[in-house]
Amino acid sequence: MKETAVRQREIEVVLLHSNDVHSRLELAAKMSTYISETRRTYGSDRVLVLDIGDHMDRMRIETEASDGLVNIELLNEAGYDAATLGNNEGLTFTQAHLDDAFREHAQFQTLCANMRLQSGGERPTWLQASTIVRKGGLTFGIIGVTAAFADFYELLGWDAGDPLAAVAKEAKALREKVDVLIVMSHLGLPHDRQMAQTIPGIDLILGGHTHHLLEQPEIIGETYVCAAGKFGEYMGRIEIGRDSLDGRLTFHAKCVPMAAYEEKPEAAAIIGGFKAAGQRRLSRVISRLSAPLPVRIERESPLGNLLAAGLKRWTGSEIGLVNSGQLLGGLAEGEVTAGDLHALCPSPINPCRMTLSGRDLLRALEEALLAEFIDKPIRGFGFRGSVLGTLAVDGLEIIWNPEAPPYTKILSLTVNGQDFDPDRAYTVGTIDMFTFGVGYETIKNGTDVQYFLPEFIRDVLALELQDPRALLDSARCRWIMAAKGHGTAG
């Protein structure tokens, strides 16, 4: 199909699509205004509206406190026709939460062809592989797929299958029944390109997950690959018409910035209502501190120590490791609420346990003393801070020399009172982010990895804050500046 701009009178359907909003709720409210304006211009029966996943993000208090219902209500208010699941929906909420949100509240169709329940091998009643929708005299076949983080989904009771195989199956079944075949793909741009190259019959791939902004579509064979960036900054728009000469369908695709639009009052009211309810829900007291627990990005601090110790205990490991950049602030003396913990640790990051070689452990600890790692910006992978930060540890006592050259600063190291052996493997309680090779990259070499879901690291921190012995121990130094005469660690 040839990309041609069509006159307004030739437009049969306007397709609007969003992706990776990540609970930027005010921008979702602006999208609602844009959607309403488009419907006023063309009529509701000629406007198709789709979301490609990761609308939810638990870093936002309204989403956290409502278990995602604020996002569902905003999608309902805007009149979305269908949505697919992103990893922020599928991996940060339990099956019970998703059942309540999508079965009991969603007024749109939820599609994901590569997700099934482990129990019985079927999809829940609220989830379909694909659907057929009629708009403006055209019949649309719509397929949804999401990134298959199989090891994580298994812990939450899901089977995440091969998304491209699922698309191929659905596309073959739908192609002859529809005028336009669409894939809502929360897979990322590389997979979208592969899909366009290998699966025939797809007209439009609406992408997400990797936050790519395609202000003009990529055209691969007969398939248009489209995506609208991240955070609701843009909304994708595809005008579908017919060539005035031969009657073939034409697609004119672009991305429309949302910044200039006003928030739709009805959507703003939804946000405000959920914010007030969320603040009440998260006001429950977790702990009462007799002294503050500060955190430092660049060096050891009590709150970082507390989290590292919690990971060690939670996972039953010899050592606890976590980057201090996970903590966005410290805790003051007095009451600590669930809202306080959410504010300082909003990341949807899970604990994990692994076996790590002594040499890989030592390399990461040496890196944690270098500014190039401490100040390293991190984006994605569930991280909601700004920079990596140093390593907070537990189960270790590290003597180090700040004046020594890089990678020779650690002079001696003990593990739970025993001499460190670089040739030995140690069990380490840490975070899932490191298993993706992010930040302290040698930690990804760990084996026998076990993830702990659905708990987040803020749940670990909440438990530690209720233990007086853990609070007292958090002030103990793990990183000790060297006295003269020490040898090296290995």
N, C-alpha and C positions, 0 to 999 in steps of 0.2 A: 504494500500500500504506500502510496506517495503522500508525504506530508504537505498539506496545502492549507492555507488560511481560508476559512469559509465565511461568507457573509452571514449576518445574524439570522436572516430569514431561512438559511439553509441548515442551521443547527437543529438537530433532532433531539439530542440529549447533551446536557452538561454533567460531566462526572467530576466530583470534587473528592479529593483524598487527603488524609492526614496520616502522619506516622511519627512515632517517637516523641510524643508530646511531653512525656515524663512529668505529668502533674504540674505543668506550667498552666495553672487553672485559668488565670486571667487571659492568657492567649487563647485557651479553649473557648472562653466567653466571647472573644473577638471573632473567632472562627464561626461561632453561632450567628453573629451579626452578618458575616459575609455569606453564610449559607442561606439565611433568611432573605437577604437582598437578591441572591441568585434565584431563589424560588419565586420571589415577587416578579422578577423579570421574565422567567421562562415557564412558570407553573410547576407545582410540585411533581406532576406526573412526568416532567421532562428533566428532573434533577436527581441524580444518583449520588449518594454520599457514603464513603467507605473509610474505615480506619484500619491501619496496617499494624497495630500493636504497640505495646509500651506506652499506652495512654496513661497507665497508672505508674506511680513512683512513690514508694513509701517514705521518701525523704520529706514529703509534704505532709504537714500535720493533718489536713483534712482527709487525705488518703489513708494515712496510718491509722487514725482513730476510727475511721468508718469502714475499714477493711475494703477499701476501693469503691464504696457505694457512691461517693461524690463523683467519681469519674463516670460511673454508669449513668447517673442522673444527668450529667452534662451531655453525654452522648444521646440520651433519650430526648432531652430538651432540644438539642440541635436537629433531631430527626434523622440520625444516621440510619442507613438501611442495613448495613452489615459491618462486622469488625472481625479481625482475627486476633489470636493471642500472641503477644510478645513474651519474651522471657521474664519481663517484669510482672506480667500477670501470672504466668505459669509457674514461676520458680519462687516468687516471694509471698504467695498466698497458698494456703492449704486447699485440698479438694473441697472441704466444707465451706471455706470462704468463697471459692469460685462458684460452687453450687448455689449459694445464697445470692451472690451478686448477679450471676448470669441467668439462672433459672427463675429466680423470684422477682428480679427487678428489671432486667434488660428488656427493652421493647424493640430491639433490633436482632438480626440473626447473627450468631457467632459461628464462625467457620474455621476449622483447622483439620486438614486431611491426614496429617501425620501424627495425631495424638489419639491414644486410646487408653482406657483404664486397664490397669493390670488385672483387676478382678473382673473376669468375664470376657475381657478383650474387646468390649464394646465402647462406644462413646457415651458420655452422659447425655441425657435427653436434650440438654440445652446446646449441645455442640454437634454440628454437622460438617461433613467433609466439603460440601459445595452446595450451591443453591442456584435456582434460575429466577431472575427478576425481570419483569417487563416494565420498560419506561419509554414513553414517547414513540410507541410503535416499534421499538426494537426489543429483542429478547437477549438478555445478558446471562451468560454462565459465569459464576464467580466461585473461585476455589481459594481456600486459605491454607497457608502452611507457616510453620514457625521453626526456628533454629532448634536442632535436635540435640540438646544437652542431655544425652541419654542417662549418664551416671547420676546426674542431679535429679532428673525427673523420676527415675526409678525409686528414689528415696521418698518421693511424695505420692507414690502409687500410680504413676503414669508410665506407659510405654511410648517413647518418642521414636517414631520410625523414620526411614529415609524420606526426606521431603520431596526430592526430585522424582523418586519412584511414585510417590503418592500423587504428585501433580500429573505425571504421565498417565496414570490410571484414570484420574478424573477427567483430564482433557480429552482422552479417547472416548469416554462415555458421553461427554457433553457437546463436543464440537459440532456434530451434525444437527443438534437440537437448538442451537443459539446463533444469533447474528454476531455477537461480540463475546469473545472468551477472555476473561480477566483472571489473573492470579494476584491475590493479596499475599505478598511474600515478605515475611519477617525473617529473612535469611541473610541479607547483606548483598552488596553489589556484586562481588565475585560469583556468588551462587546464582544471582539473577541473570548475569551474562551467560553463565553455563546453561541455565534453563532455556534461555532464548535460543542458544545455539543447538541444543540437543532435543528439545521437545517441540514437535510441530503443532501448528494450529493455534498458538497463543497470540492474541492480538495485543494485549496490554499486560505488562508486569508492573504492578505498583509496589515499590520496594520500601524497606526500612531496615532497622537493626544496626547498620553501620553508619547511620546519620548522614548519608550522602545526599547532597542537593544537586539535582539535575534540572537546571533552569531551562534547558532544552533536552528533550528525550534522547536517549541513545536508541538508534534503530538498528537492530540486528536481524538480518533477513527480513521477515514480515512482522517482527515483534517490536513493539515500542516498550522500552524500559524507562520508567518514570520514578521519581522520588522527590520528597519535599523537605529534605534536611532534618531538622531536629527542633524540639522544644516549642513547636507551634509557631515558629518564626515565619513560616510559609505554609500555604495550603496549595496542594496541587490542583490544577484545573485542566480538564481535557474536554474540548468541544468536539462532539461527534456529529458529523454530518454526512452528506453524500456529494460526490463529485457531480457538478452540474452537467457534465458531458456524458459520462458513462454510468452514473448511478452508484459507483463503488463507495463504500464507507471511507471516510477520511477522519483523521485524528489530528487535532491541533492542540499541542500540550505545552503548558508553561507552569511556573510557580508564582503565586501571588503573595507578596509580603503582607503580613497581618498588622504590623505596628500602627498603622494610621487608623484602623477601625476602632470604634467604641465597643466596650463590652456590652453585650446584650443584657438589659436589666434583669430579665428572667434568669439568665445564667449567673449573673453576679449575685442574685439573691440566693441561689443554690449554694454557691461558694461560701457566702456569709453565714448561712445557716449551719453548714457542716463545720465551719471553722469554730463557731461558738460551741457546738456540741463536742467537737474534738478537744477543745481546750478543757472542757469539763471532764471528759473521759480520761485525759492524760494528766489530770491534776492529782491522781492517786499517789500517795507517798510511798516511795520504795525504801528509803533509808533516812536516818538523821545523823549527820556527821558532826563530830565534836571538833573537827579541824578541817581546813580546806584540803582538797586534793588537786593540786595544780598539774598541768601537763606542759611539756616543752617539746617542740618539734625536733630541736637540734641535739638534745641530750636527755639523759635519763631523768624521769620524773615519776612521782608516786602513782598518778592515775594510769600511766603507761605500764608501770610495774604491776598494778592491780589487774589490768586486762590480760597481760602476759601470763600471770599466775592463774587467772581464771581459765584461759585456754589450756594450760597444762593440766589443770584439775578436770575440766569438762571432758577432755579427750583421753584422760588416763595416760599421759605421756611423761617422759623423763624431762622434757624441756618445753618451755613455752616461748613463742616468738610472735611479735606483731609489730607492724610499723607504726610509729607514733603519729603519723599523719592521719590515721583513722579517726583520731579524737580531735574534734573541732574546738574544744575548749576544756577548761577545768571545771571543778565543782567547788562551790563555796561552802563554808560551814553552815550547818542547819539542814532543813528538809531538802531531800532530793526526790523529785517527782518523775513519773514516767515521761512527762514532757521534757524535763531537763535531759534525760538520757537520750531521748529522740533527737533533741537539738544538737547535742555534742557528738552523737554517734548515729547519724541517719543512714549510713550505708547498708544496703541489703546484702551484706557479706556474711557468709556462714563459717563456723569453725570447721576445721578438718584436722586429721591425724595422719602422719606419714612416717616412713622410715627414711632418714637422711644420713648420708655418709659424713663422717667427721670432717673430711676435706671440704665438702660443699658447705657445711655449717660454718667452718672457719672462714671461708671466702666471704660468705654473707656478712659475718660479724665484722670482718675487716672493712667491707664496703660501707657498713653502717657508721664508720668513723670518718667518712669522706664527704665533703660538701657536695660533690657532684651527684651523689646518691641522695643525701639528706634533702637537698633542695630540688630534686628532680620532679618536674610536673608530671602528674598522672591523670589520664583521661579514660573513662570507661571502666569496664570490668566490675561494675558495682561501686566503684570508689566515688565518694562524694566530698572528699577533701580537695586540697589544691596541690600539695607536694607530698612526696613519699615519707619524709621524716626518717629519723634514726630507728634502730631496732630496740624495742622494749623486750626484755627477756626475763625468764624465771627458770630456776634450776641450774643456772650458770653463775659463776663468779669469774669475772674477766679483769685481769690486770693489764693496763695498756699505757703506752708512752705517747703522748700527743706530739712529741717532737720527732718521732721516728718517721721514716719514709712510708708512703702508702703501701699497704699490704704487709707491713712488718711491724705495725703498731701494737699488736697483741703479743704480750710477753709471756703470759701464762693463763691457763684456763682450767677450771675444774667444773665437773658436772655432778651436781648433788654430792659434793665433797670428795669426789674421786678424780684422779688425774685424767685429763682429756686425752683421748687416743684418736689421732686423725685417721687411723685405719679401721676404726670401729663404726658401726651404724648405730644411730640413736633414734628413738621415737620422739617426734616433735609435734606438739599441738600448736597449730597456726591457723591461717585463714585461706579460704579457697582462692582468693585473688592471686596468691603466690604460685598456685599450681598452673596458672596460665602463662607463667614466665614474665610476670609484670613486677617491676621494682627490683627486688633482690633476686636475680634470675637463677642463681644456682639452686634455690629452694625448689624450683620446678623439677629438679632431678630426683626428688623424693619418690619412693616406691610404696606399695601397699597403702595407697591413699584411701582414706575413709572420710567421707563428708558427713556432716551433721546438719540435717534439715528437719524441720523448718526454722530452727532457731537462728537468730542473728547474733553478732558479737555484742550488741547492746543487751541481749538476754543474759549472756555470760557475765557482763559487767553488773547487771542488776543483782545477780546471785552473790557475787563477790562483795558488793556493797552492804549486804546483810550479814556478813561474817566479820565479827570484831577482830579475829586473829588475822584475817586477810588484810583488813584495813591497817592494822599495826605493822604487818610485815611489808606493806607497800613502801614504807619509808626506808627500808634496808637497801643499801647500795649494792647493785650487781656489777656495775662498771666502776672499777677502782683505778685511780690514776697511780702510775707506777712509782715505787721506790727503786733506788738503784740496786743492781745485783740480780735482777730476775732474768731468766732465760726466755727463749721464745716458746710459743705454744705448739709448734710442730713443724 
